[in-house]
């Protein structure tokens, strides 16, 4: 009975005049229970499996490119979803892909190729440093951070607070961020750098197994804080490296962090178009619908631990006012 009610609510939320919107789900790292990176965007395997089963039960899951094209043409006639993953964690190959294949579900994996093998993402380095370092080492990090912030004319940190330090690092140009990451890496035992990020062979295997591989910049900067030379290099080098790995240029892209005007701007979209990217996803909440910009595809993270929580997340996303109406013409 509940399943039927959920189906009716989803159909009403996602459809207008019998034409359905598209919902794009987003995931990051997936870990076994007791993993070393239990941060806010990490899901345990059991919870990921539960969410995948829920998505499969209530949605027709298709590829991102097919979903966007059909939605724009008004051809979606049932609740339809796409599944995406950001960053390029080894768990995408080791945990997520086998589960998706067992249910015959397609997905898109967005990879930052500057973080292959043992080269961790900056936020994971920070998390490990926070978990493993002493109070004195944290104090030294703050001293180094404040020296950089002073050079950038940004307010200093009074003490080590994870969220504050994370925010400062996130919106710091790469050249400054690297200085602080180099310090933190010296305080983390080498064993923690293994078995977290995808290898080139695993990326190729994902592609060969039928999954879509997309670009996510080389080193995961906030594009909006970088100068033109840096952000073009970050985009182009990642596209070129992925083309080398999978044997063909990627057609899809995910903006790091992904909020319009704050994290990326029109100038970055123009670079993507110039280099044959046709679809780009954001982290702006909402659904994709006829007329939405295919370079600003909203995505949804499922919250909570029950079917009703998942339902509320989707319904709420469907009510989010559309912000991104196409203004530049569609590249097919």
C-alpha positions as CSV (number, residue, x, y, z in Angstrom):
1,X,0.0,0.0,0.0
2,X,2.8,2.4,1.0
3,X,4.6,1.7,-2.3
4,X,1.6,2.6,-4.3
5,X,1.2,5.9,-2.4
6,X,4.9,6.7,-2.9
7,X,4.6,6.0,-6.6
8,X,1.6,8.3,-6.9
9,X,3.3,11.1,-5.0
10,X,6.4,10.8,-7.1
11,X,4.4,10.9,-10.3
12,X,2.5,14.0,-9.2
13,X,5.7,15.7,-8.1
14,X,7.7,14.9,-11.3
15,X,5.1,15.4,-14.0
16,X,3.3,18.3,-15.5
17,X,0.8,17.8,-18.3
18,X,2.0,14.2,-18.6
19,X,5.6,15.3,-19.3
20,X,8.0,14.2,-16.6
21,X,11.0,16.0,-15.2
22,X,14.3,14.2,-14.8
23,X,16.0,13.7,-11.4
24,X,19.7,13.2,-11.2
25,X,21.0,11.5,-8.0
26,X,24.6,12.2,-6.8
27,X,27.0,10.2,-4.7
28,X,30.6,10.5,-3.5
29,X,32.6,8.0,-1.5
30,X,31.2,4.6,-0.5
31,X,32.8,2.8,2.4
32,X,32.5,-0.4,4.3
33,X,31.6,0.0,7.9
34,X,34.5,1.3,9.9
35,X,36.2,3.0,7.0
36,X,38.7,5.8,7.5
37,X,36.9,8.6,5.8
38,X,33.5,8.8,7.4
39,X,32.9,12.4,6.4
40,X,29.6,14.1,5.6
41,X,29.4,13.0,1.9
42,X,30.5,9.4,2.6
43,X,27.9,6.6,2.6
44,X,28.4,3.2,4.1
45,X,27.9,0.3,1.7
46,X,24.7,-0.9,3.4
47,X,23.1,2.5,3.1
48,X,24.2,2.9,-0.5
49,X,22.6,-0.5,-1.4
50,X,19.4,0.6,0.3
51,X,19.3,3.8,-1.7
52,X,20.0,2.0,-5.0
53,X,17.2,-0.4,-4.3
54,X,14.8,2.5,-3.6
55,X,15.9,4.3,-6.8
56,X,15.5,1.2,-8.9
57,X,12.0,0.5,-7.4
58,X,10.5,3.9,-8.2
59,X,12.4,5.1,-11.2
60,X,13.4,4.1,-14.7
61,X,17.2,4.6,-14.5
62,X,18.9,5.6,-17.8
63,X,22.2,7.3,-18.7
64,X,22.7,11.0,-18.1
65,X,23.0,11.8,-21.8
66,X,19.8,9.9,-22.7
67,X,17.9,11.3,-19.7
68,X,18.8,14.9,-20.6
69,X,18.0,14.5,-24.3
70,X,14.7,12.8,-23.7
71,X,13.6,15.2,-21.1
72,X,14.4,18.2,-23.3
73,X,12.4,16.6,-26.0
74,X,9.4,16.0,-23.7
75,X,9.7,12.3,-24.1
76,X,9.8,11.2,-20.5
77,X,6.5,9.5,-19.7
78,X,7.4,8.0,-16.3
79,X,9.5,8.8,-13.2
80,X,13.1,8.7,-14.6
81,X,16.4,9.1,-12.9
82,X,20.2,9.2,-13.6
83,X,22.9,8.2,-11.1
84,X,26.2,10.0,-10.8
85,X,29.4,9.9,-8.7
86,X,31.9,12.6,-8.1
87,X,35.7,12.7,-7.5
88,X,37.0,9.3,-8.5
89,X,37.1,7.2,-5.4
90,X,38.3,3.6,-5.6
91,X,35.0,2.6,-4.0
92,X,33.2,3.6,-7.2
93,X,34.9,0.6,-8.9
94,X,35.2,-1.8,-6.0
95,X,31.8,-1.2,-4.3
96,X,29.4,0.9,-6.3
97,X,29.9,-0.6,-9.8
98,X,29.3,-4.2,-8.8
99,X,26.1,-3.2,-7.1
100,X,24.9,-1.2,-10.0
101,X,25.8,-4.0,-12.4
102,X,23.8,-6.5,-10.3
103,X,20.7,-4.4,-10.9
104,X,21.6,-3.5,-14.5
105,X,21.8,0.2,-13.7
106,X,23.8,2.7,-15.7
107,X,25.8,5.5,-14.0
108,X,28.2,8.3,-14.7
109,X,31.5,8.7,-12.8
110,X,33.1,12.1,-12.7
111,X,36.9,11.9,-12.2
112,X,39.6,14.4,-11.2
113,X,42.7,12.8,-12.8
114,X,45.1,14.7,-10.6
115,X,43.9,12.5,-7.8
116,X,44.6,9.0,-9.1
117,X,46.1,6.2,-7.1
118,X,47.6,7.7,-3.9
119,X,47.1,11.4,-4.5
120,X,44.2,12.2,-2.2
121,X,41.6,15.0,-2.6
122,X,42.4,18.0,-0.5
123,X,39.3,17.5,1.8
124,X,40.3,13.9,2.5
125,X,43.8,15.0,3.4
126,X,42.3,17.5,5.8
127,X,40.0,14.9,7.3
128,X,42.9,12.5,7.9
129,X,45.0,15.2,9.3
130,X,42.2,16.1,11.7
131,X,41.8,12.5,12.8
132,X,45.5,11.7,13.2
133,X,47.4,14.8,14.1
134,X,48.3,16.2,17.6
135,X,47.0,19.5,19.0
136,X,50.4,21.0,18.4
137,X,50.4,20.0,14.8
138,X,46.9,21.5,14.4
139,X,48.2,24.7,15.9
140,X,51.1,24.7,13.4
141,X,48.6,24.3,10.6
142,X,46.6,27.3,11.8
143,X,49.8,29.4,11.8
144,X,50.6,28.4,8.3
145,X,47.0,28.9,7.2
146,X,46.9,32.4,8.7
147,X,50.1,33.4,6.9
148,X,48.4,32.4,3.6
149,X,45.2,34.1,4.5
150,X,47.0,37.3,5.4
151,X,48.7,37.3,2.0
152,X,45.2,36.8,0.4
153,X,43.8,39.6,2.7
154,X,41.3,37.1,4.2
155,X,40.3,37.0,7.9
156,X,42.4,34.7,10.0
157,X,41.3,31.6,12.0
158,X,41.5,32.0,15.7
159,X,41.8,28.3,16.4
160,X,41.5,24.9,14.7
161,X,37.9,24.3,13.7
162,X,37.4,21.7,11.0
163,X,34.5,23.4,9.2
164,X,36.2,26.8,9.2
165,X,39.5,25.4,8.0
166,X,37.7,23.3,5.4
167,X,35.9,26.4,4.0
168,X,39.1,28.5,3.9
169,X,40.9,25.7,2.0
170,X,38.0,25.1,-0.4
171,X,37.9,28.7,-1.6
172,X,41.7,29.1,-1.8
173,X,43.5,29.2,-5.2
174,X,45.3,25.9,-5.9
175,X,48.8,27.5,-5.6
176,X,48.1,28.4,-2.0
177,X,46.2,25.3,-1.1
178,X,49.1,23.1,-2.1
179,X,51.4,24.7,0.4
180,X,49.1,23.7,3.3
181,X,48.4,20.3,1.9
182,X,52.1,19.6,1.7
183,X,52.4,20.3,5.4
184,X,49.4,18.1,6.3
185,X,50.6,15.2,4.2
186,X,53.9,15.0,6.2
187,X,51.8,14.3,9.4
188,X,49.8,11.4,7.9
189,X,51.3,7.9,7.8
190,X,51.9,6.7,4.2
191,X,49.6,3.7,4.6
192,X,46.6,6.0,4.7
193,X,47.2,7.2,1.1
194,X,46.6,3.8,-0.5
195,X,43.4,2.2,-1.6
196,X,41.3,5.4,-1.7
197,X,41.4,6.7,-5.3
198,X,40.8,5.1,-8.6
199,X,43.7,4.0,-10.8
200,X,43.9,4.6,-14.6
201,X,43.2,0.9,-15.1
202,X,40.0,1.0,-13.0
203,X,38.8,4.1,-14.8
204,X,39.3,2.3,-18.1
205,X,37.5,-0.8,-16.7
206,X,34.5,1.3,-15.7
207,X,34.3,2.7,-19.2
208,X,34.7,-0.7,-20.8
209,X,32.0,-2.2,-18.6
210,X,29.5,0.3,-20.0
211,X,29.6,3.1,-17.5
212,X,30.0,6.8,-18.5
213,X,33.2,8.5,-17.4
214,X,33.2,12.3,-17.2
215,X,35.5,15.1,-16.3
216,X,35.7,16.9,-13.0
217,X,38.8,19.1,-13.5
218,X,42.3,17.9,-12.8
219,X,42.9,19.0,-9.2
220,X,39.4,19.9,-8.1
221,X,39.7,23.7,-7.6
222,X,36.9,26.1,-7.2
223,X,36.9,27.4,-10.8
224,X,35.6,30.9,-9.8
225,X,38.6,31.7,-7.6
226,X,41.2,30.8,-10.3
227,X,42.5,33.0,-13.1
228,X,41.7,32.2,-16.7
229,X,44.9,30.4,-17.4
230,X,44.5,28.1,-14.4
231,X,40.9,27.2,-14.9
232,X,41.3,26.5,-18.6
233,X,44.3,24.3,-17.8
234,X,42.4,22.5,-15.1
235,X,39.5,21.7,-17.5
236,X,41.5,20.9,-20.6
237,X,44.1,18.7,-18.9
238,X,41.5,16.6,-17.2
239,X,39.6,16.1,-20.5
240,X,42.8,15.2,-22.3
241,X,43.9,12.7,-19.6
242,X,40.6,11.0,-19.5
243,X,40.6,10.7,-23.3
244,X,44.0,9.1,-23.1
245,X,42.7,6.6,-20.4
246,X,39.4,5.6,-21.9
247,X,40.2,6.0,-25.6
248,X,37.7,8.7,-26.4
249,X,37.1,12.3,-25.1
250,X,34.5,12.7,-22.4
251,X,31.2,14.5,-23.2
252,X,30.1,15.2,-19.6
253,X,31.5,17.3,-16.9
254,X,30.9,18.1,-13.2
255,X,31.8,21.5,-11.6
256,X,33.8,21.1,-8.4
257,X,31.4,22.1,-5.5
258,X,29.0,23.1,-8.2
259,X,27.1,26.3,-7.2
260,X,26.5,28.8,-10.0
261,X,28.2,32.2,-9.7
262,X,29.8,31.1,-6.4
263,X,31.8,28.1,-7.8
264,X,31.6,28.4,-11.6
265,X,30.5,31.1,-14.0
266,X,29.5,31.6,-17.7
267,X,33.2,31.9,-18.7
268,X,33.7,28.3,-17.5
269,X,30.7,27.0,-19.4
270,X,32.2,28.6,-22.6
271,X,35.4,26.7,-22.1
272,X,33.5,23.4,-21.8
273,X,31.5,24.1,-25.0
274,X,34.8,24.9,-26.8
275,X,36.2,21.6,-25.8
276,X,33.2,19.4,-26.8
277,X,31.6,18.9,-23.5
278,X,27.8,18.7,-24.1
279,X,26.4,18.1,-20.6
280,X,27.5,19.5,-17.2
281,X,26.1,18.8,-13.8
282,X,26.0,21.1,-10.7
283,X,25.1,20.6,-7.1
284,X,22.2,23.0,-7.3
285,X,19.1,21.2,-6.0
286,X,16.1,20.5,-8.2
287,X,15.0,18.6,-11.2
288,X,15.9,18.9,-14.9
289,X,13.0,19.8,-17.1
290,X,12.2,20.9,-20.6
291,X,14.1,24.2,-21.1
292,X,16.7,23.6,-18.4
293,X,20.3,24.5,-19.4
294,X,22.1,21.3,-20.3
295,X,25.3,22.9,-18.9
296,X,23.6,23.4,-15.5
297,X,22.0,20.1,-14.6
298,X,20.7,20.1,-11.0
299,X,21.4,17.1,-8.8
300,X,20.0,15.6,-5.6
301,X,21.6,13.8,-2.6
302,X,19.2,11.4,-0.8
303,X,19.0,12.2,2.9
304,X,17.9,10.2,5.9
305,X,17.7,6.5,6.3
306,X,14.2,5.5,5.3
307,X,12.0,5.4,2.2
308,X,9.9,8.3,3.6
309,X,13.1,10.4,4.0
310,X,14.1,9.6,0.4
311,X,10.6,10.5,-0.8
312,X,10.7,13.8,1.0
313,X,14.1,14.6,-0.5
314,X,12.8,14.1,-4.1
315,X,9.5,15.9,-3.6
316,X,11.3,18.8,-2.0
317,X,13.7,19.0,-4.9
318,X,10.8,19.0,-7.4
319,X,9.4,22.1,-5.7
320,X,12.7,24.0,-6.0
321,X,12.1,26.9,-8.4
322,X,14.0,26.5,-11.7
323,X,17.0,28.8,-11.8
324,X,18.7,27.8,-15.0
325,X,16.7,28.3,-18.2
326,X,18.7,27.8,-21.4
327,X,20.0,30.9,-23.0
328,X,22.8,29.9,-25.3
329,X,21.3,27.2,-27.6
330,X,21.5,23.5,-27.4
331,X,24.5,21.5,-28.6
332,X,23.3,18.0,-29.8
